[in-house]
């Protein structure tokens, strides 16, 4: 059994979370701001009278979000009665729990009897004799009496009805909620101030249930936003480390190169080092600011999520309805609040040395450079010819490229120089390498082949009862971090997750974007490219549902692209093939994992389809309608 000292210590730690961050004391008449942070009324009055006197808005002392003050000032803000109830319940439990080893005396009689119960209405400890007498008086019969044991075990909640939940005009208890005015009202109000002919009136119980469910429905969206912020924050921290490592590597390269011709290149060495330092400072300034912005927004959304969860799950009807306008306003704003974007964010500097010895040692690269390494193929149906390549995949050990040559109804397996090794006679829309196999998205089913192109198995993306009755058009395939296969069905606009060993359908999820091409990020988010709408959607898969994380709408020359095509990803972000109009306008764009544009890495493509990285990540392979182009990163 815990001692009074250990219980008291635990309550002291918990009590910190019920303290006003201005006065660091227990909340006294807490007022809630639009950001859902609460402060003592008196503390807010002093705060407003200081630097914000006579201003219509005040910034939150914690998160700086502004709240417009009502005409009556601080006093007119909503009182957080849910928090008041928590404090009263905490103080009661603290008092009873910490007195477990101390004899409490009855506060009603003067006989010196030990108190065993507590009257919640009288707020007094009472002995067994007084408890019996207490219940004999008609005016006291309805009082709630709780034993100390029940209070210590948390079985008793403070449910006092605050005066604010009485109609200020008619002095009656509020029993109705006016949805038109977002206000608790009494019976009299429904006749005079809120007539049902003009106002939508419902009882507090019905309104509370409806709004409670409404708040609970948006909790997953807030949770997804927080997970996105966490991931972006982690990516930013990782990016800082990469910048630091690349900066060190760049410096070492510069210094090593300079040592070879030190007598001639001192001036050039200083110029390059200064440029690197400048780039490092600029990048770190951007990263530091972005990290701070992400952290602040995550704290705001966390607080909103925790407060909303608490109120939606634990608050009384009146508590919830009183806070609902503030909470729903905050939640509505946070739901559409996008993840902060960091302009010009890259993972550079990187030093690229000049191949010729001289004063010009090289240059500091501030973005990746991709040069064409090799290309092969032309229009036709023979060897090293293609008639509309769409999907593409690369595998290692041995190095091979699989090309989905749709119109020739084959998947061609070739080496990096374009020499055909074998082919699979199937008109697949996409192909992906999984373990030691090729997984092909045939229009009607998933076909699996060993690396030697021998058939292994095939799967349907429909339940057995639906096969032959429901039309499908399988367009894309990708591999999840756990090894499962994700298939995109353009006909039904769904993603189907399959077990690659037995074809078991694990989940089928509807998506807003037609899944023409897919890739999967390292955290399991799925990037969907729609070749008809010219946009890309990133979704998070949770409990068998696809929840939108962000949407990318690419542009070329400031104008929206007409087509979004193949997509692939690595640790630096998302690579996307786009077309401004028709042929000869293809680009490959690089975006970070949050969907923010980084750079254009390839231009002048004829009509790009699928794209993929080689196993070592150093080459980008592009299926360009009648040919294959391979780009190398410097």
C-alpha positions in Angstrom: 0.0 0.0 0.0 1.4 3.4 -0.9 2.3 5.7 2.0 0.9 9.2 2.5 4.3 10.6 1.5 4.5 8.7 -1.8 0.8 9.5 -2.7 1.4 13.1 -1.8 4.5 13.2 -4.0 2.5 11.7 -6.9 -0.3 14.3 -6.5 2.3 17.1 -6.4 3.6 16.0 -9.9 0.0 15.7 -11.3 -1.0 19.0 -9.8 1.6 20.9 -11.9 -0.6 20.2 -15.0 -3.5 22.0 -13.3 -1.5 25.2 -12.7 -1.8 28.5 -14.5 1.4 29.1 -16.5 1.3 32.8 -15.6 1.0 32.6 -11.8 2.2 29.0 -11.5 -0.6 28.4 -9.0 -3.8 26.3 -9.2 -6.3 27.8 -11.7 -8.7 30.3 -10.2 -11.7 30.9 -12.5 -9.9 29.7 -15.6 -10.7 31.4 -18.9 -10.1 29.6 -22.1 -8.7 31.4 -25.2 -9.3 30.4 -28.8 -6.2 28.3 -28.9 -7.6 26.2 -26.0 -5.0 27.4 -23.5 -6.5 28.4 -20.1 -5.4 31.0 -17.6 -6.7 32.5 -14.4 -9.1 35.4 -15.0 -7.1 37.7 -12.8 -3.9 36.7 -14.5 -5.3 37.5 -17.9 -6.6 40.9 -16.7 -3.2 41.8 -15.5 -1.6 40.5 -18.7 -4.0 42.5 -20.8 -3.6 45.7 -18.8 0.2 45.4 -19.3 1.3 45.4 -22.9 -2.1 44.9 -24.5 -4.3 47.5 -22.9 -7.2 48.8 -25.0 -6.4 46.3 -27.8 -9.2 44.2 -29.3 -7.1 41.1 -29.3 -4.5 39.5 -27.0 -1.9 36.9 -27.9 -1.8 33.7 -25.9 1.1 33.9 -23.4 2.1 30.3 -24.4 1.6 29.9 -28.2 1.1 33.6 -29.3 -2.1 32.8 -31.1 -4.4 35.8 -30.9 -7.9 35.8 -29.3 -10.5 38.5 -30.0 -11.9 39.8 -26.7 -15.7 40.2 -26.3 -17.2 43.6 -25.4 -17.0 42.7 -21.7 -13.3 42.0 -21.9 -11.6 39.1 -20.1 -14.7 38.5 -18.0 -16.6 37.7 -21.2 -14.4 34.9 -22.2 -15.7 31.3 -21.7 -15.0 29.9 -18.2 -13.4 26.5 -18.5 -15.8 24.8 -16.1 -14.5 21.4 -17.2 -11.1 22.4 -15.9 -12.7 23.8 -12.7 -14.3 20.4 -12.1 -11.0 18.6 -12.6 -9.3 20.9 -10.1 -12.0 20.4 -7.5 -11.9 16.6 -8.0 -8.1 16.6 -7.8 -8.1 18.7 -4.6 -10.7 16.4 -3.0 -8.8 13.3 -3.9 -5.5 14.8 -2.9 -6.9 15.8 0.5 -8.4 12.4 1.1 -5.5 10.3 -0.3 -2.8 12.2 1.5 -4.7 11.7 4.8 -4.8 7.9 4.5 -2.5 7.6 7.6 -4.0 10.5 9.5 -7.3 10.3 11.4 -9.8 12.8 10.0 -12.5 14.1 12.4 -16.1 14.8 11.6 -16.7 18.4 10.6 -20.4 18.4 11.5 -20.5 17.3 15.1 -18.2 18.1 18.0 -18.0 14.5 19.4 -14.5 13.9 18.0 -15.7 11.0 15.9 -13.6 9.8 13.0 -14.9 10.8 9.6 -15.4 8.0 7.1 -17.4 9.8 4.4 -17.5 13.1 2.6 -20.7 15.0 1.6 -20.1 16.3 -1.9 -22.7 19.0 -1.6 -21.8 20.3 1.9 -18.1 19.8 1.2 -17.6 18.4 4.7 -16.2 15.2 6.2 -18.8 13.4 8.3 -18.8 10.5 10.7 -21.2 7.5 10.5 -23.7 9.0 13.0 -23.9 12.3 11.2 -24.2 10.4 7.9 -27.4 8.7 9.2 -28.8 11.9 10.5 -27.8 13.7 7.3 -30.0 11.4 5.3 -33.1 11.9 7.5 -33.6 15.5 6.7 -35.7 16.1 3.5 -33.5 19.0 2.3 -30.3 16.8 2.7 -31.6 13.5 1.3 -30.5 14.3 -2.2 -27.0 15.2 -1.2 -24.3 12.9 -2.6 -22.3 11.2 0.1 -19.1 9.3 -0.9 -16.8 7.1 1.2 -13.1 8.0 1.5 -12.2 4.7 -0.2 -14.4 5.5 -3.2 -12.8 8.9 -3.4 -9.3 7.5 -3.2 -10.0 5.0 -6.0 -11.3 7.7 -8.3 -14.9 6.3 -8.3 -16.4 9.7 -7.4 -16.4 12.7 -9.7 -17.2 16.3 -8.8 -20.4 17.1 -10.7 -21.4 20.5 -9.2 -23.4 22.6 -11.5 -21.8 26.0 -11.9 -23.9 29.2 -11.8 -23.0 30.0 -15.4 -25.2 27.1 -16.5 -28.2 28.9 -15.2 -29.9 31.3 -17.6 -28.7 34.8 -16.6 -32.0 36.3 -17.7 -34.5 33.9 -16.4 -32.5 32.4 -13.5 -33.5 28.9 -14.6 -31.4 25.8 -15.3 -30.4 25.5 -18.9 -32.0 22.5 -20.6 -31.7 23.4 -24.3 -29.1 24.4 -26.8 -29.7 26.8 -29.6 -27.6 25.7 -32.6 -28.4 28.9 -34.4 -26.7 31.0 -31.7 -24.4 28.3 -30.3 -25.7 29.0 -26.8 -27.1 27.2 -23.8 -30.7 28.4 -23.1 -33.6 27.7 -20.7 -37.3 27.0 -21.3 -38.2 30.7 -21.2 -35.6 31.5 -23.8 -37.2 29.2 -26.3 -40.3 31.3 -26.2 -38.9 34.8 -26.3 -35.3 35.2 -27.4 -34.9 31.9 -29.3 -38.2 31.1 -30.9 -38.3 27.7 -32.6 -39.7 29.3 -35.8 -36.4 31.0 -36.4 -33.9 29.1 -34.3 -32.8 25.5 -34.3 -33.4 24.3 -30.7 -32.5 20.9 -29.3 -32.1 19.5 -25.8 -28.7 19.5 -24.1 -28.4 15.8 -24.1 -29.1 15.4 -27.9 -26.8 18.4 -28.7 -24.1 17.1 -26.5 -24.2 13.6 -28.1 -24.1 15.1 -31.6 -21.2 17.5 -30.9 -19.3 14.9 -28.8 -19.4 12.6 -31.9 -18.5 15.5 -34.1 -15.4 16.2 -32.1 -14.4 12.6 -31.9 -14.7 12.3 -35.7 -12.0 14.9 -36.3 -9.6 13.4 -33.7 -8.0 11.1 -36.3 -7.4 14.1 -38.6 -5.6 16.0 -35.8 -3.7 12.9 -34.9 -2.6 12.4 -38.5 -1.5 16.1 -38.6 0.6 15.6 -35.5 2.2 12.4 -36.9 3.0 14.4 -40.1 4.6 17.2 -38.1 6.6 14.6 -36.1 7.9 13.1 -39.3 8.7 16.5 -40.8 10.4 17.5 -37.6 12.5 14.3 -37.7 13.3 14.8 -41.3 14.5 18.4 -40.5 16.7 17.1 -37.7 18.1 14.4 -40.1 18.6 17.1 -42.8 20.6 19.2 -40.4 22.9 16.2 -39.7 23.2 15.6 -43.5 24.0 19.2 -44.1 26.6 19.0 -41.3 28.2 15.9 -42.8 28.1 17.2 -46.3 29.6 20.5 -45.1 32.5 18.6 -43.5 32.9 16.5 -46.6 32.9 19.5 -48.8 35.4 21.3 -46.7 37.7 18.3 -46.7 37.4 18.0 -50.5 38.2 21.7 -50.9 41.2 21.5 -48.6 42.5 18.3 -50.1 42.3 19.6 -53.6 43.8 22.9 -52.5 46.8 21.1 -50.9 47.9 19.8 -54.4 48.4 23.3 -55.7 48.6 25.2 -52.5 50.9 27.9 -53.8 48.6 28.8 -56.6 45.2 28.3 -55.1 45.1 30.0 -51.6 42.8 32.8 -52.8 40.5 30.4 -54.5 40.4 28.1 -51.4 39.3 31.1 -49.2 36.6 32.0 -51.7 35.2 28.5 -51.7 35.4 28.0 -47.9 33.6 31.3 -47.4 30.9 30.3 -49.8 30.5 27.0 -48.1 30.3 28.7 -44.7 27.7 31.1 -46.1 25.6 28.3 -47.5 25.9 26.3 -44.3 24.7 29.3 -42.3 21.8 30.0 -44.6 20.8 26.4 -44.6 21.0 26.0 -40.9 19.1 29.3 -40.4 16.3 27.9 -42.6 16.4 24.5 -40.9 16.5 26.0 -37.4 13.5 28.3 -38.3 11.6 25.4 -39.9 12.3 23.1 -36.9 11.0 25.8 -34.6 7.9 26.3 -36.7 7.2 22.6 -36.9 7.7 22.2 -33.1 5.4 25.1 -32.3 2.7 23.8 -34.6 3.0 20.3 -33.2 2.6 21.6 -29.7 -0.5 23.6 -30.7 -2.1 20.6 -32.4 -1.1 18.3 -29.5 -2.7 20.6 -27.1 -5.8 20.9 -29.2 -5.9 17.1 -29.6 -5.5 16.4 -25.9 -8.0 19.1 -24.9 -10.6 17.9 -27.5 -10.1 14.3 -26.5 -10.5 15.1 -22.8 -13.6 17.3 -23.3 -15.2 14.9 -25.9 -14.7 11.9 -23.7 -15.0 13.1 -20.1 -16.7 16.5 -20.0 -20.3 16.7 -18.8 -23.0 17.7 -21.4 -23.1 21.3 -20.3 -19.3 21.5 -20.0 -18.9 20.2 -23.5 -21.6 22.5 -25.0 -20.1 25.5 -23.2 -16.7 24.8 -24.7 -17.9 23.4 -28.1 -17.9 26.7 -30.0 -14.4 27.5 -28.9 -13.1 23.9 -29.5 -14.9 23.4 -32.8 -13.6 26.8 -34.1 -10.0 25.8 -33.1 -10.4 22.3 -34.5 -11.8 23.6 -37.8 -8.9 26.0 -38.2 -6.3 23.3 -37.3 -7.8 20.8 -39.7 -7.1 22.9 -42.7 -3.8 24.3 -41.4 -1.2 22.9 -43.7 2.2 21.7 -42.7 4.6 24.7 -42.7 6.7 24.8 -45.8 10.3 25.7 -45.9 11.3 27.7 -49.0 14.5 26.8 -50.6 15.3 23.9 -48.3 18.1 21.6 -49.6 20.7 19.3 -48.1 23.7 21.2 -49.4 26.5 22.5 -49.7 28.4 19.8 -51.5 31.8 20.3 -53.0 32.4 19.3 -56.7 36.0 19.5 -57.6 37.3 20.8 -60.9 39.0 18.0 -62.9 41.7 20.4 -64.1 44.4 21.6 -61.7 44.5 25.3 -61.5 43.3 28.2 -59.4 39.7 27.3 -60.2 39.3 24.3 -57.9 35.6 23.7 -58.5 32.3 25.0 -57.3 30.0 24.5 -54.3 26.8 22.8 -55.3 23.6 23.9 -53.6 21.3 21.3 -55.3 21.6 17.9 -56.8 22.8 17.7 -60.5 21.6 14.8 -62.6 23.3 14.2 -66.0 22.2 11.7 -68.7 24.4 8.6 -68.3 22.9 6.4 -71.0 19.8 5.8 -73.1 18.6 3.0 -75.3 15.5 2.0 -77.3 13.3 3.3 -80.1 9.8 2.8 -81.5 9.1 -0.7 -82.6 8.5 -4.3 -81.5 12.0 -5.8 -81.9 14.9 -6.1 -79.5 15.8 -2.8 -77.8 12.5 -1.4 -79.2 9.4 -0.4 -77.3 5.8 0.5 -78.2 4.7 2.6 -75.2 6.6 1.8 -72.1 4.8 2.6 -68.9 6.0 1.0 -65.7 9.6 0.3 -64.8 11.6 -1.4 -62.0 15.2 -2.0 -61.1 16.7 -4.9 -59.1 20.2 -5.8 -57.9 22.3 -9.0 -57.8 22.4 -9.1 -60.7 21.6 -5.6 -61.9 18.5 -5.7 -64.1 15.8 -3.4 -65.3 12.2 -4.5 -66.0 10.3 -2.5 -68.5 6.5 -2.8 -68.9 6.1 -2.5 -72.7 2.3 -2.3 -72.7 1.5 -2.1 -76.3 3.9 -4.9 -77.2 2.2 -6.9 -74.3 5.5 -7.8 -72.7 7.7 -7.0 -69.7 11.3 -6.8 -71.0 14.2 -7.7 -68.7 17.4 -6.0 -69.7 20.8 -4.8 -68.3 21.8 -1.2 -67.8 23.1 -1.0 -71.4 19.8 -2.1 -72.9 20.7 -5.6 -73.8 17.6 -7.9 -73.5 18.1 -10.8 -71.2 14.5 -12.2 -71.2 10.9 -11.1 -71.4 7.5 -12.0 -69.8 4.6 -12.2 -72.2 2.1 -10.1 -70.3 0.6 -6.7 -71.0 1.3 -5.2 -67.5 0.7 -1.6 -66.7 3.4 -1.6 -64.0 6.1 -3.8 -62.5 8.0 -3.7 -59.2 10.8 -5.8 -57.7 10.0 -7.7 -54.5 12.7 -9.8 -52.9 13.8 -12.1 -55.8 10.7 -11.7 -57.9 9.0 -9.4 -60.3 5.4 -8.4 -59.4 3.4 -7.2 -62.4 0.1 -5.2 -62.3 -1.8 -6.8 -65.2 -5.0 -4.9 -65.9 -7.1 -7.7 -64.3 -4.9 -9.3 -61.7 -1.5 -9.3 -60.0 1.0 -11.7 -61.7 4.2 -12.8 -59.8 7.3 -14.1 -61.7 10.6 -15.3 -60.4 13.7 -13.3 -61.5 14.3 -15.9 -64.2 10.8 -15.0 -65.5 9.2 -18.3 -64.6 5.6 -17.9 -63.3 5.2 -18.1 -59.5 1.6 -17.2 -58.7 -1.1 -14.7 -59.4 -3.6 -12.8 -57.1 -6.9 -11.2 -57.5 -7.6 -7.8 -55.9 -11.2 -8.7 -55.3 -12.9 -11.0 -52.9 -13.7 -14.4 -54.5 -17.4 -13.6 -54.6 -16.7 -10.4 -56.6 -14.4 -11.9 -59.2 -16.0 -11.7 -62.6 -18.7 -9.4 -61.4 -16.8 -6.2 -60.6 -14.6 -4.5 -63.2 -11.0 -3.6 -62.2 -8.2 -1.8 -64.0 -4.9 -2.4 -62.2 -2.5 0.5 -63.0 0.2 0.6 -60.4 2.2 -1.3 -57.9 4.5 -0.4 -55.0 6.2 -2.2 -52.0 5.4 -1.2 -48.5 8.1 -1.0 -45.8 6.8 -4.2 -44.3 7.2 -6.0 -47.6 3.4 -6.1 -48.5 2.3 -5.1 -52.0 0.1 -2.1 -52.7 -1.9 -2.2 -55.9 -3.6 0.8 -57.4 -7.0 0.2 -59.2 -7.8 3.1 -61.6 -11.3 1.8 -62.3 -12.5 1.7 -58.7 -10.1 4.3 -57.4 -8.9 2.1 -54.6 -5.6 0.8 -53.1 -5.4 -2.9 -52.2 -2.8 -4.1 -49.8 -1.8 -7.8 -50.4 0.4 -10.3 -48.6 3.1 -11.1 -51.3 3.4 -14.7 -50.1 -0.2 -15.9 -50.5 -2.1 -13.0 -52.1 -4.3 -12.5 -49.0 -6.2 -9.2 -49.3 -5.3 -7.2 -46.1 -7.0 -3.9 -46.9 -8.9 -2.2 -49.6 -9.0 1.6 -49.3 -10.9 4.2 -51.4 -8.7 7.2 -52.4 -9.6 10.6 -53.8 -6.9 10.5 -56.5 -6.8 8.0 -59.4 -3.8 5.7 -58.5 -2.1 5.8 -62.0 1.4 5.6 -60.4 2.5 4.8 -56.8 5.5 5.1 -54.6 5.9 4.5 -50.8 7.9 6.8 -48.5 10.0 5.3 -45.7 7.4 6.0 -43.0 4.7 4.1 -45.0 2.9 7.1 -46.5 1.8 6.4 -50.1 2.3 8.9 -52.9 -0.3 8.7 -55.6 0.2 10.3 -59.0 -2.9 10.9 -61.2 -2.1 11.2 -64.9 -5.5 12.7 -65.7 -5.9 15.4 -63.1 -2.3 16.7 -63.0 -1.9 16.3 -59.2 -0.3 14.1 -56.6 -1.7 13.1 -53.3 0.2 11.7 -50.3 -2.0 9.5 -48.0 -1.4 7.8 -44.6 -2.8 4.3 -44.2 -4.4 3.9 -40.8 -6.8 1.1 -39.7 -7.6 0.3 -43.3 -8.3 3.9 -44.3 -6.4 6.3 -46.5 -6.2 9.7 -45.0 -4.8 12.7 -47.0 -1.6 14.1 -45.7 -0.8 16.6 -48.5 -1.5 17.4 -52.1 1.1 18.5 -54.7 0.0 20.5 -57.7 3.1 20.8 -59.9 3.8 23.8 -62.2 6.2 24.4 -65.1 6.9 28.1 -65.8 4.3 29.1 -63.3 1.5 27.2 -65.0 -0.1 24.0 -63.8 1.1 20.9 -65.5 -1.3 18.9 -67.7 -0.1 15.5 -66.6 1.5 13.9 -63.6 3.2 10.6 -64.5 5.6 8.3 -62.8 6.7 8.8 -59.2 9.5 7.3 -57.0 11.1 8.3 -53.7 14.3 8.0 -51.6 15.5 9.5 -48.3 15.7 13.0 -49.9 12.0 13.1 -51.0 9.7 12.5 -53.9 10.7 12.5 -57.6 7.8 13.1 -60.0 7.6 13.0 -63.8 5.4 15.8 -65.2 4.4 17.2 -68.6 3.4 20.8 -69.4 1.4 19.8 -72.5 2.1 16.9 -74.8 5.3 15.5 -76.1 8.8 17.0 -75.6 7.6 18.9 -72.5 8.5 16.3 -69.8 10.3 17.2 -66.6 11.4 15.3 -63.5 10.7 17.4 -60.3 12.1 16.8 -56.9 9.9 17.5 -53.8 10.7 17.0 -50.2 8.6 14.5 -48.2 6.2 17.2 -47.1 5.4 18.0 -50.8 7.5 21.2 -51.1 9.3 21.8 -54.4 13.1 21.4 -54.2 14.3 21.5 -57.8 13.8 20.4 -61.4 16.4 17.7 -62.0 15.6 16.7 -65.6 14.1 18.5 -68.6 13.4 17.8 -72.2 11.8 14.3 -71.9 9.6 13.1 -74.7 6.7 11.5 -72.9 7.8 10.1 -69.5 5.9 7.3 -67.8 7.3 5.3 -64.8 10.5 6.3 -63.1 12.6 4.4 -60.5 16.0 4.5 -58.7 18.6 1.8 -59.2 19.4 -0.3 -56.1 22.4 1.9 -55.1 20.3 5.1 -55.5 22.8 6.7 -57.7 20.9 6.4 -61.0 17.4 7.5 -62.0 15.8 5.3 -64.7 13.0 6.9 -66.8 10.6 5.1 -69.1 10.2 7.7 -71.9 7.5 6.1 -74.1 9.8 4.5 -76.8 13.1 4.6 -74.9 14.8 4.2 -71.5 16.9 7.0 -70.2 19.3 6.7 -67.3 20.5 9.7 -65.3 23.4 9.7 -62.9 23.6 12.0 -59.8 26.7 14.1 -59.2 
